[in-house]
Amino acid sequence: MDKSVATGSALPFLPFARPTIDETMIEAISDTVRSLQLTSGPQVLAFERALSDYHGGRPVRVLTSATAGLELALVACGIGAGDEVILPSQTFFACANAIARTGATPVFVDVDLHTRNMSLAAAEAAITPRTKALMPTHFAGLPLPMDALYDLARHHQLRVIEDAALAIGTRWQGQRIGSFGDIVSFSFHPNKNMTTIEGGALVFSNPVEAAHVERLRFHGIRRLPDGTRDVEAGGAKYNMPDVHARLGLLQLARLDEFNARRHLLVARYFERLGHLPTDVLPPRGDEGHSWNMFAPLLPLQRLGRTRKHVMDELAARGIGSGISYEAIHLTSAYRHLAGGEGAFPNSERIARETLTLPLFPLMRLDQVDRVCDALLEILAA
Ligand SMILES: Cc1ncc(COP(=O)(O)O)c(C=O)c1O
């Protein structure tokens, strides 16, 4: 449906995220379908090699989603019932769900109001003898302070599973996220910086764990020399099809170009919105930021408006917006694990006030201007 008609705006609807899929990619997908080599095969191997090259030659395994990756990373670390994993309350539900599905307990902590990344001081305070791992998210592509994160993990002998769903191509002090660290998880959902339609990848420091995940992602099957199969440990069905991997290869080839484009667009957002109070703007980061999202906080209290009102007003002007994220510790499934309302004030304030504005590589600078004009008009009204 043409949303410009539904919204009454004369301009075409501008979504808050949109993948870049060119004709070469569509042709390549079609060729792979025509080859009838549909499920995991040579394209998966080639995609894993390319991802490994991109991440300093480390072992990589691709999966059906980052959610699957987070779950298998935890299993590969031997995490399960009785264990605790520390994560930010201000991230996507997948992180908490992956932990809960292993039988371990998600332990939520607050985030920094400005960076929106997990507070390492809060994480340290939450460590108990049962803590086995930290699972921080690099929010919107801004990396955590990696030296401090890994110092903390080393000091307490914890595993780190980095949720880098929003951070493919992000660099910390010049080094790509995923090219160092423990286990790093990427997402290729269409709203991410590159897509395989659905999909994810894990980058490992340990090839034995990579081989373990390779088995776990396909029923736990191990092939025996006599041609039969054994199952050593129950696995899942999280293998990526070749059709998706073929797209991933072509997306990866354009990733740095996509991310450079995101930088350009974000620079325009800052140019146009830079006069807003700094506590509502996202941190600028440096050239290593991969800018998956541009999500200011809305000064709702001062305005006496609801976020829904702002979103509806934007939609009426043909502009999409999103919410990333609700506070997980206040969801029905996890409310019992934290102290309820007021437990994590930064996470809760972000959940109330955040608004994700349109940002994707094919967006034009005049479309950023259109969003800013609309937002400033709505906020001033
Ligand atoms: C921060 C974060 N982590 C993990 C995920 C899960 O990714 P996937 O959809 O590939 O399972 C998402 C997806 O939106 C996300 O935003």
The ligand as a Tripos MOL2 file, in Angstrom:
@<TRIPOS>MOLECULE
LIG
   16    16     1     0     0
SMALL
NO_CHARGES

@<TRIPOS>ATOM
      1 C1         20.1580   -4.8220   20.0200 C.3       1 LIG1
      2 C2         19.6540   -6.0460   19.3230 C.ar      1 LIG1
      3 N1         20.1350   -7.2430   19.6800 N.ar      1 LIG1
      4 C3         19.7150   -8.3890   19.0820 C.ar      1 LIG1
      5 C4         18.7660   -8.3580   18.0970 C.ar      1 LIG1
      6 C5         18.2940   -9.6470   17.4990 C.3       1 LIG1
      7 O1         18.5830   -9.6880   16.1210 O.3       1 LIG1
      8 P1         17.8130  -10.7200   15.1790 P.3       1 LIG1
      9 O2         16.5580  -10.0370   14.7220 O.co2     1 LIG1
     10 O3         18.7720  -10.9420   14.0320 O.co2     1 LIG1
     11 O4         17.5580  -11.9390   15.9240 O.co2     1 LIG1
     12 C6         18.2310   -7.1330   17.6890 C.ar      1 LIG1
     13 C7         17.2040   -7.0860   16.6520 C.2       1 LIG1
     14 O5         16.5210   -6.1170   16.4520 O.2       1 LIG1
     15 C8         18.6840   -5.9470   18.3270 C.ar      1 LIG1
     16 O6         18.1780   -4.7570   17.9950 O.3       1 LIG1
@<TRIPOS>BOND
     1     1     2 1
     2     2     3 ar
     3     2    15 ar
     4     3     4 ar
     5     4     5 ar
     6     5     6 1
     7     5    12 ar
     8     6     7 1
     9     7     8 1
    10     8     9 2
    11     8    10 1
    12     8    11 1
    13    12    13 1
    14    12    15 ar
    15    13    14 2
    16    15    16 1
@<TRIPOS>SUBSTRUCTURE
     1 LIG1         1 GROUP 0 **** ****
